[in-house]
């Protein structure tokens, strides 16, 4: 199984770069993923999106659809792409420690 290593952070990832065990996610893992993706310092807006994604996933077992993500967080899709240039699925879900979404995130 592939591993993601960044500084002291070492976690198992799948072939798409998502955590294989979401329970291994920590804020430090998020910071490391963000650094590698070129996002830079995580702001309150980043954390608002990631916390929403994590809460929704914990409750329903899937990532929310883009429309719901935008409505519930108050961010437009364009703003989400500004915060997570790889997009809501590859960027936000990955940094938030969720498995790769199967639907339209």
HELIX and SHEET records of a PDB file:
HELIX    1   1 UNK A   22  UNK A   24  5                                   3    
HELIX    2   2 UNK A   27  UNK A   36  1                                  10    
HELIX    3   3 UNK A   44  UNK A   60  1                                  17    
HELIX    4   4 UNK A   66  UNK A   73  1                                   8    
HELIX    5   5 UNK A   77  UNK A   83  1                                   7    
HELIX    6   6 UNK A   87  UNK A   87  1                                   1    
HELIX    7   7 UNK A   88  UNK A   93  3                                   6    
HELIX    8   8 UNK A   94  UNK A   95  1                                   2    
SHEET    1   A 2 UNK A   3  UNK A   6  0                                        
SHEET    2   A 2 UNK A   9  UNK A  12 -1                                        
END                                                                             
